[in-house]
Amino acid sequence: MSWEQAQPVAGPLRFAIFVGEQNVPSGFELDDMDAQCLHAVAYDVDNKAIGTGRLLPDGRIGRMAVVKEWRRRGIGAEILAALMVEARKRGHKEVAVSAQLQAAEFYRERGFVAEGKVYQDAGILHQKMVRKL
């Protein structure tokens, strides 16, 4: 969905997870790229948003976030898969993520390969990871 459609649910969800849980400084959870991205939002049976992610115009996937109670239940994998399908439809030959080190295994299990050095972003260690489509 567009940012206009996703923002009312994805914005607060990202704030709660990135700022509330991970202590990322406020302002990093949203950016000017949101308006140019395709967004995915997962909902539970009560129509409550439980996960989100975005596909940037250049084929990067980012701002992946799943509510704590729903982690390790396949929600993140479904969001990632949906965004990769859309990337393929848009002609991208590969996708890339800036994975928090704690999430690197999640991406490795889905065919992503680490590239380059570990770096810090918003006070959290990250690794660029790529996957051919």
C-alpha positions as CSV (number, residue, x, y, z in Angstrom):
1,M,0.0,0.0,0.0
2,S,1.0,3.6,-0.3
3,W,2.3,5.6,2.7
4,E,-0.9,7.5,2.7
5,Q,-2.7,4.2,3.3
6,A,-0.1,2.7,5.6
7,Q,0.9,5.6,7.8
8,P,-2.0,5.6,10.3
9,V,-1.0,2.0,11.4
10,A,2.6,1.6,10.3
11,G,3.8,4.9,11.8
12,P,2.6,4.1,15.3
13,L,3.7,0.5,15.0
14,R,7.3,1.5,14.0
15,F,7.4,4.1,16.8
16,A,6.4,1.6,19.4
17,I,9.0,-1.0,18.3
18,F,11.9,1.2,17.2
19,V,11.7,4.0,19.8
20,G,9.8,2.2,22.5
21,E,11.5,-1.2,22.5
22,Q,14.8,-0.6,20.9
23,N,15.5,2.9,22.2
24,V,16.2,4.3,18.7
25,P,16.1,8.1,18.9
26,S,12.7,9.5,17.8
27,G,12.8,10.6,14.2
28,F,14.6,7.6,12.8
29,E,11.5,5.4,12.6
30,L,10.0,7.7,9.9
31,D,11.7,9.5,7.0
32,D,11.2,11.3,3.8
33,M,11.5,8.1,1.8
34,D,8.2,6.7,3.2
35,A,6.1,8.6,0.7
36,Q,8.1,7.0,-2.2
37,C,7.9,3.4,-0.8
38,L,5.5,0.5,-1.1
39,H,4.4,-0.6,2.3
40,A,3.2,-3.9,3.6
41,V,1.2,-4.2,6.8
42,A,0.1,-7.5,8.5
43,Y,-3.0,-7.6,10.6
44,D,-4.3,-10.1,13.2
45,V,-7.8,-11.6,13.2
46,D,-9.1,-8.5,15.0
47,N,-7.7,-6.2,12.3
48,K,-5.0,-4.9,14.5
49,A,-1.7,-4.1,12.8
50,I,1.0,-6.5,14.0
51,G,3.8,-6.0,11.5
52,T,5.1,-3.8,8.7
53,G,7.9,-3.3,6.2
54,R,8.6,-1.2,3.1
55,L,10.2,-1.5,-0.3
56,L,12.2,1.4,-1.5
57,P,12.3,2.4,-5.2
58,D,15.9,1.1,-5.5
59,G,15.0,-2.4,-4.2
60,R,16.0,-2.1,-0.6
61,I,13.7,-3.5,2.0
62,G,13.5,-1.8,5.3
63,R,11.7,-0.7,8.4
64,M,10.7,-4.3,9.1
65,A,9.0,-4.5,12.4
66,V,6.8,-7.1,14.1
67,V,5.0,-6.7,17.4
68,K,6.8,-8.6,20.1
69,E,3.9,-11.1,20.8
70,W,3.8,-12.1,17.1
71,R,7.6,-12.6,16.6
72,R,8.8,-16.1,15.5
73,R,5.4,-16.9,14.2
74,G,6.1,-16.2,10.5
75,I,4.7,-12.7,10.3
76,G,8.0,-11.1,9.4
77,A,8.7,-13.9,6.8
78,E,5.4,-13.2,5.2
79,I,6.0,-9.5,5.0
80,L,9.4,-10.0,3.6
81,A,8.1,-12.5,1.0
82,A,5.4,-10.1,-0.1
83,L,7.9,-7.2,-0.5
84,M,10.3,-9.5,-2.5
85,V,7.4,-10.5,-4.8
86,E,6.7,-6.8,-5.4
87,A,10.4,-6.1,-6.0
88,R,10.5,-8.8,-8.6
89,K,7.4,-7.4,-10.3
90,R,9.2,-4.0,-10.5
91,G,12.1,-5.5,-12.3
92,H,14.6,-5.7,-9.5
93,K,17.2,-8.5,-9.8
94,E,18.1,-8.4,-6.1
95,V,16.9,-6.9,-2.8
96,A,19.0,-5.6,0.0
97,V,18.4,-5.0,3.7
98,S,20.2,-3.2,6.5
99,A,19.8,-6.0,9.0
100,Q,20.2,-5.4,12.7
101,L,22.7,-8.0,13.8
102,Q,20.2,-9.6,16.1
103,A,18.0,-10.2,13.0
104,A,20.8,-11.3,10.6
105,E,20.0,-15.0,11.1
106,F,16.3,-14.4,10.1
107,Y,17.6,-13.0,6.8
108,R,20.2,-15.7,6.3
109,E,17.5,-18.3,6.6
110,R,15.7,-16.6,3.8
111,G,18.6,-16.6,1.4
112,F,20.3,-13.3,2.2
113,V,24.1,-13.0,2.2
114,A,26.1,-10.6,4.3
115,E,28.0,-8.0,2.3
116,G,30.6,-5.5,3.6
117,K,31.4,-4.5,7.1
118,V,29.2,-4.3,10.2
119,Y,28.3,-0.7,10.9
120,Q,26.3,1.3,13.5
121,D,23.0,3.0,12.6
122,A,20.9,4.8,15.3
123,G,23.1,3.2,18.0
124,I,22.5,-0.4,16.8
125,L,24.9,-2.7,14.9
126,H,23.8,-3.5,11.3
127,Q,24.9,-5.6,8.4
128,K,24.1,-5.1,4.8
129,M,22.6,-8.3,3.3
130,V,21.5,-9.0,-0.2
131,R,19.5,-11.7,-2.0
132,K,19.1,-12.4,-5.7
133,L,15.6,-12.6,-6.9
